[in-house]
């Protein structure tokens, strides 16, 4: 196992260095730890923790795209959101309003001179997509909370001393929400990639250079970054195929229907990693687009994220190897540094 610094050590040494006494199991405890939902439940709880950060980051990435593509924030108004009783949608829209508040760039094109009727779905419907994922995560958290307070052992020793066989070890409740989260993650990543693609297309970006390139017609700009996002999203769609609908009998047909929850948990972990990378590419793209809108200025929140990105990735300029910058911005996303800027503004 790895210690706190990430060094790979024998488990006994790592535990000793951390001052952790190894758990000594007694009768029946080993079976209780491996024969129920503990493993997949642990993966679910970790996923929910990471998703809280990533969904806030998704709202902030969307705000940067809306702003840099000269979209409108009017569609996120609280009274419009109140017409639909979806709590996740309302929360995401409130975040977008907060992140776009006081933006000179958004204010620059308000009024009758802007002849556009409405923005594309990927911009206008960001709260609806992100909100659906928030509601899915809320449902999954409810299931996880119930499971954390449950006895999922078999056989079970009851409070009055009986030893009873039961089916509480079956992972169906947890497996289903693990799959459900993978579906929502694919959808959030998909709409993020579409926002990235719009920024690179001069027919849809409202004045930005093709591919946000420095020397148009010669440089590739961020073309390859969008390729990477598209490839990841394609994989996420495959990972969204439910594992919990599959089952292979074992134990001479005694165990003839299983949840496949571990398979669902493992692919969800891959999906969470992919979502972080897709959002990082959108943020990298939107940060460059904000720079290219000069002398128009970004808002205080989106501008702060752009400045954070500039600590690890250079701004507009000639073509360069993009992978290190994409990895560096991904690290900012996955560490929660981007979300912290958003949270400080909301809480402040």
Buried (B, 14 or more C-beta within 10 A) or exposed (E): EEBEEEEEBEEEEBBBEEEEEEEEEEEEEEBBEEEBBBBBBEBBBBBBEBBBBBBBBBBBBBBBBBBBBBBBBEBBEEEEBEEEEBEBBBBBBBBBBBBBBEBBBBEEBEEEEEEEEEBEEBBBBBBBBBBBBBBBBEBBBEBBEEBEEEEBBBEBEEEEEEEEEEEEBBBBBBBBBBBBBBBBBBBBBBBBBBBBBBBBEEEEBBEBBBBBBBEEEEBBBBBBBBEBBBEBBBBBBEBBEBBBEEEEEEEEEEEEEBBBBBBBBBBBBBBBBBBBBBBBBBBBBBBBBBBBBEEBBBBEBBBBBBEBBEEBBEEBEEBEEBEEBBEBBBEBBBEBBBBBBBBEBBEE
